Amino acid sequence: MSADQGLREAWERISTPGEVGQELERFAGRRMERIIAIVVGVGALALGTQALVNALLKMRVVDVPHVSMMALVFVPWGAMLVCCALGRAVRLTAGIFFVAYIVDLALWPFVATHQNLDPSDQPWIFFLVNVAGVAAVVAFPLGVQVAWALAGPFLYGTVRLVQGDFQRGFWVVTAFDVSFTLILGLVLVALGWMFRSVANGVDEARGRAVALYTAAATAEASEHERVAVAALMHDSVLAALIAAERAETERERALAVDMAREALTRLANAEAPAQEGSEEPVQIERLAEDLRRAVGQMGLSIEVEHFGHGAVPDRVARAMALAARQAIGNAVAHASGRGLAVVVEGHGDTGLTVKVSDTGSGFDPAQVGADRLGIRASILARMAAVGGVATIESDRHGTVVTLGWSQS
C-alpha cells in the first residue's frame, strides 16, 4: 500500500465533524433511554411474572380462545423483556406489546368467564395495566403516554365491570384498582418525562458548550495562521527590500527583483493548498539541477556541487529544494552572498544531504524572534514535516545550513 492510499484510508476512518457532533448531541439522551429500558424491563418482569403465574394457577377453562389470549399478550411481553436486556428494538417490541394488550383487554369480556366470580379476586390482566403504561413510555410520544395513563385504568375498570355484570360487589373493588393504576401510571409517565427532560437539557448544554469551544478554537487557529502567514510574508518582503537597498550591480538588482517576485508569488498563493508531492522516487541529480536553476534565476554565478547518487521520494525532494532556496535567500539577504556555496551529496539508498554555507558575519540562531519564520517555518519545520533534519551552525566566520534526510 502506498503512502497516499494509506493516508486516504486513515482519513476515511476518522469521523466527520458532523457525525461527531450528532453523537455528542444525543450522548446523555441515549444513556437515559438505555437506563429507562432497563428499569422498564425489571418492572415488566416483576409484574408480568405475577400476571403469568396468576393466569396459570387460576385458569378454569383450557381452550383455544383462552390460550390464544394469553399467547397474544405474553409472547410480546417476553420479546420486550429480551430486547430491554439487549438494548435492541426496545421501542418496536414495547409498541407491539402495548397494542396486543389493548386487543386482549377489548376481547376480555367475550372470552373470560362470567360465573362464580369473586370481586376481590383480581384477574391476571389487571397486573399488566401498568406494564402497558411503561411500554407506552418507551415506545410512544408523551401525548400517547398521558392518554393511556388517564384512559387505560378506566378501560380496565369498564372491562372488569362488564365481566362482573355490573354487580354491586365489583364497583368498590374495581374503583380501588382503577384509582391505584391511575395514580401509578401518572407517576411513571411523570418520571419518564422528567428524566428525559434532564437528559435533553444536558445534551443541549453540551451542544452549546461544544459550539462555543469550536468557534473559539477556530478563531484562535485562524488568528495563529494569520500571524504566521504575516510573519512569513514579512520575512520575504524584508529580504527583498534589504537586497534592493544593497544592490549596487546589475546582477544584484536582478536578484532583488527576483526575490520581490517570489514574495509576491507567495502572497498570491497564500490561500492555495501546499503541494507536498508524492512518494514517487526522484533522482538526486534532478534535485541538484533544480537548485542550479533556482540559483540562476536569482542571478548568482555560484556552482551547485553534486556528489554521490541515489533517489528520494518526490515530497522529500520538494521540501529540501524549498528549504535550500530559503537558506540561499537568507545568505544573500543577510550575508550579501559572500562565499556562498551549495553542495548536494547522495548516499545511495540511505539518504541525502544538502549544505548551504556562506562566509558572512554569522548570527545567533537562539536570538531569532519567535515571529520570524524564515528559519523556523521554511527550513526547520519544513524538514521535520518530511521526516528530515535541519541544523544551523553559525559564528563570526560564517553560517552552514545542513539539510539531511535518511531512509528509515
ROKELO-655459 format. One record per residue (C-alpha): x, y, z; residue in one letter. Coordinates in steps of 0.2 Angstrom, whole numbers, padded with zeros to 4 digits, always signed. Last residue first. Layout:
BEGIN
XYZA ...
***
This chain:
BEGIN
+0071+0024+0039S +0078+0031+0023Q +0088+0047+0028S +0085+0065+0026W +0098+0079+0030G +0098+0098+0027L +0114+0107+0034T +0114+0126+0035V +0132+0132+0037V +0135+0150+0043T +0150+0161+0043G +0166+0166+0052H +0158+0176+0066R +0148+0160+0070D +0134+0150+0063S +0129+0132+0063E +0111+0128+0058I +0105+0110+0058T +0090+0103+0048A +0083+0086+0050V +0071+0075+0039G +0055+0066+0042G +0045+0075+0029V +0037+0088+0041A +0053+0090+0051A +0062+0097+0035M +0048+0110+0033R +0048+0114+0051A +0066+0118+0051L +0068+0127+0035I +0053+0137+0029S +0044+0138+0046A +0058+0141+0059R +0071+0149+0048I +0061+0162+0038G +0048+0161+0052L +0052+0177+0062R +0038+0179+0074D +0048+0169+0088A +0062+0181+0086G +0080+0175+0081V +0091+0176+0096Q +0094+0157+0098A +0100+0156+0080P +0115+0168+0084D +0121+0176+0069F +0135+0175+0056G +0147+0188+0049S +0146+0181+0032G +0156+0167+0025T +0142+0157+0017D +0136+0139+0018S +0121+0129+0010V +0123+0110+0013K +0111+0097+0006V +0112+0079+0012T +0103+0063+0005L +0098+0046+0011G +0101+0028+0013T +0098+0021-0005D +0114+0029-0012G +0121+0042+0000H +0118+0057-0011G +0128+0074-0008E +0121+0091-0014V +0133+0105-0010V +0129+0124-0011V +0142+0138-0008A +0140+0156-0004L +0157+0164+0000G +0149+0181+0002R +0130+0181-0003G +0127+0198+0004S +0127+0190+0021A +0110+0194+0027H +0099+0194+0011A +0110+0183+0000V +0113+0170+0014A +0095+0171+0019N +0090+0168+0001G +0101+0153-0001I +0094+0146+0015A +0076+0148+0008Q +0081+0140-0008R +0088+0125+0002A +0072+0124+0012A +0062+0124-0005L +0073+0111-0013A +0073+0100+0003M +0054+0100+0004A +0052+0096-0015R +0065+0082-0014A +0056+0075+0001V +0039+0075-0007R +0046+0067-0023D +0053+0052-0013P +0072+0051-0013V +0084+0043-0026A +0103+0039-0026G +0120+0046-0031H +0136+0053-0025G +0142+0071-0026F +0135+0087-0033H +0141+0104-0032E +0130+0119-0036V +0141+0132-0044E +0140+0150-0040I +0135+0163-0053S +0120+0171-0044L +0106+0180-0054G +0092+0173-0043M +0085+0163-0058Q +0102+0155-0060G +0102+0149-0041V +0085+0142-0044A +0091+0133-0060R +0106+0126-0051R +0094+0120-0036L +0083+0111-0049D +0098+0103-0057E +0104+0097-0040A +0087+0090-0036L +0086+0081-0053R +0103+0073-0050E +0097+0066-0033I +0085+0055-0043Q +0066+0057-0038V +0056+0042-0032P +0037+0043-0032E +0031+0045-0015E +0021+0061-0019S +0022+0080-0018G +0018+0091-0004E +0009+0104-0015Q +0003+0116-0001A -0015+0121-0003P -0018+0139-0010A -0023+0153+0001E -0006+0161+0002A -0003+0158-0017N -0004+0177-0021A +0007+0181-0006L +0019+0168-0011R +0020+0175-0028T +0023+0192-0022L +0037+0187-0012A +0045+0177-0026E +0043+0192-0037R +0052+0203-0024A +0066+0190-0023M +0068+0190-0042D +0069+0209-0042V +0082+0209-0029A +0092+0196-0038L +0091+0207-0054A +0097+0222-0044R +0112+0211-0038E +0116+0206-0055R +0116+0224-0062E +0127+0230-0048T +0124+0240-0032E +0110+0231-0024A +0111+0234-0005R +0093+0243-0004E +0086+0230-0016A +0093+0215-0006A +0086+0223+0010I +0069+0226+0002L +0068+0208-0004A +0073+0201+0012A +0060+0212+0021L +0047+0206+0009V +0051+0188+0012S +0052+0190+0031D +0036+0200+0032H +0027+0187+0021M +0032+0174+0034L +0027+0184+0048A +0010+0188+0040A +0007+0170+0036V +0011+0165+0054A +0000+0179+0061V -0014+0174+0050R -0012+0156+0054E -0012+0160+0073H -0028+0171+0071E -0037+0157+0061S -0032+0144+0074A -0039+0156+0088E -0055+0159+0079A -0057+0141+0075T -0054+0136+0093A -0066+0150+0099A -0080+0144+0087A -0077+0126+0092T -0077+0130+0110Y -0094+0139+0108L -0101+0125+0098A -0095+0112+0111V -0103+0122+0125A -0119+0124+0116R -0120+0106+0112G -0116+0101+0130R -0129+0112+0136A -0142+0105+0124E -0137+0087+0129D -0138+0091+0147V -0155+0099+0145G -0161+0084+0134N -0155+0072+0149A -0165+0082+0161V -0180+0082+0150S -0179+0063+0148R -0178+0061+0167F -0193+0072+0170M -0204+0064+0156W -0200+0047+0162G -0204+0051+0180L -0220+0060+0175A -0226+0045+0165V -0222+0033+0179L -0232+0044+0192V -0247+0045+0180L -0247+0026+0179G -0246+0024+0197L -0260+0036+0201I -0272+0028+0188L -0267+0010+0192T -0272+0013+0211F -0288+0023+0207S -0293+0010+0195V -0290-0005+0207D -0299+0004+0221F -0314+0008+0210A -0314-0010+0204T -0315-0017+0222V -0329-0005+0226V -0339-0007+0210W -0337-0026+0209F -0348-0030+0224G -0363-0021+0217R -0364-0031+0202Q -0360-0023+0185F -0361-0040+0175D -0345-0045+0183G -0336-0046+0166Q -0344-0030+0161V -0337-0022+0177L -0320-0028+0174R -0320-0022+0156V -0326-0005+0162T -0312-0004+0175G -0299-0009+0163Y -0304+0005+0151L -0304+0017+0166F -0286+0012+0171P -0281+0014+0152G -0289+0031+0150A -0278+0043+0160L -0261+0034+0159A -0265+0029+0141W -0268+0047+0136A -0253+0053+0146V -0242+0041+0137Q -0249+0044+0120V -0246+0063+0122G -0228+0060+0128L -0223+0051+0112P -0223+0032+0111F -0212+0017+0113A -0203+0018+0130V -0217+0027+0140V -0230+0017+0131A -0222+0001+0137A -0222+0009+0155V -0241+0010+0153G -0243-0007+0146A -0234-0014+0161V -0246-0003+0171N -0261-0012+0165V -0252-0029+0165L -0257-0034+0183F -0275-0032+0179F -0275-0045+0165I -0271-0058+0178W -0289-0056+0185P -0291-0049+0203Q -0300-0060+0215D -0309-0047+0227S -0325-0047+0216P -0326-0066+0217D -0333-0074+0201L -0344-0089+0201N -0349-0086+0183Q -0344-0073+0170H -0329-0082+0162T -0317-0073+0151A -0319-0074+0132V -0331-0060+0127F -0327-0048+0142P -0308-0050+0139W -0308-0046+0120L -0305-0027+0122A -0292-0030+0135L -0283-0043+0124D -0283-0030+0110V -0276-0017+0121I -0263-0029+0127Y -0258-0033+0110A -0256-0014+0105V -0245-0011+0120F -0235-0027+0117F -0231-0022+0099I -0226-0005+0105G -0214-0012+0118A -0207-0024+0104T -0203-0009+0092L -0197+0003+0105R -0185-0010+0113V -0178-0015+0096A -0160-0018+0104R -0154-0014+0121G -0150-0032+0125L -0160-0033+0142A -0174-0022+0136C -0175-0033+0120C -0176-0049+0130V -0190-0041+0141L -0200-0035+0126M -0199-0052+0117A -0206-0060+0133G -0220-0047+0134W -0224-0049+0115P -0226-0068+0119V -0237-0065+0135F -0250-0054+0126V -0256-0064+0112L -0251-0080+0120A -0263-0077+0134M -0277-0073+0123M -0274-0088+0112S -0274-0100+0127V -0291-0093+0132H -0298-0094+0115P -0291-0111+0111V -0297-0120+0126D -0292-0123+0144V -0305-0117+0156V -0303-0113+0174R -0286-0105+0173M -0282-0099+0191K -0264-0105+0193L -0259-0102+0175L -0266-0084+0174A -0259-0079+0191N -0242-0086+0187V -0242-0076+0171L -0248-0060+0180A -0235-0061+0193Q -0222-0064+0180T -0228-0049+0171G -0227-0038+0186L -0210-0042+0190A -0203-0044+0173L -0211-0028+0167A -0203-0018+0182G -0186-0025+0178V -0188-0022+0159G -0194-0004+0162V -0179-0001+0173V -0168-0007+0159I -0176+0002+0145A -0176+0018+0156I -0157+0017+0158I -0155+0014+0140R -0165+0029+0136E -0155+0039+0148M -0139+0034+0140R -0145+0039+0123R -0152+0056+0130G -0135+0059+0138A -0125+0057+0122F -0138+0064+0110R -0129+0080+0104E -0112+0072+0106L -0115+0058+0093E -0123+0071+0081Q -0107+0082+0083G -0096+0068+0080V -0105+0064+0064E -0105+0082+0059G -0086+0084+0062P -0083+0069+0051T -0077+0053+0059S -0060+0047+0055I -0059+0030+0046R -0060+0038+0029E -0045+0049+0034W -0034+0034+0038A -0039+0026+0021E -0034+0041+0011R -0017+0042+0021L -0013+0024+0017G -0018+0026-0001Q -0006+0041-0002D +0008+0032+0007A +0007+0017-0005S +0000+0000+0000M 
***
